[in-house]
Amino acid sequence: GKKDPSLGWRFTDAWLSMAGNGDKGLPNGLPVDEWGIRMEGCRPVGSSVERGGDVNGPASVYSIVKYLDWMKKYAPPQAQGMTFSESGPVPSQGNIAQQIFWYTAFTADMVKPGIAVMNADGTPKWRMA
């Protein structure tokens, strides 16, 4: 939740596209990719709706509003002051039940012996999809 470049690329890289940002097509949606950027060939030509993109389009606005709503309602209070890198290892502490996005770089933090999210036999108490 803390203002940080990592938050910006995490939204454009995953959260906006999960909400329906961009066009269907391969690769990555044409002419507007999953980041909301309109492409002409291999050249980015606009990200805002006014320039033919989708970064501030309805799906994007909806997804940001939903993120903020869920952050305020369900996240631990300290989450609003964390960067993406700071928040990554938090689920391994056993204080949250779910995370909206998780990068595989944090998988190692979730399988250390003896942490709250591991069973006594060394198997994880969680699933990752």
Buried (B, 14 or more C-beta within 10 A) or exposed (E): BEEBEBBEEBBBEBBBBEBBBBBEEEEBBEBBBBBBBBBEEEEBEBBBBEEBBBBEBEBBBBBBEEBEEEBEEEBEEEBEEBBBEBBBEBBBEEEBEEBEEBEEEBEEBBBEEEBEBBEEEEEBEBEEE
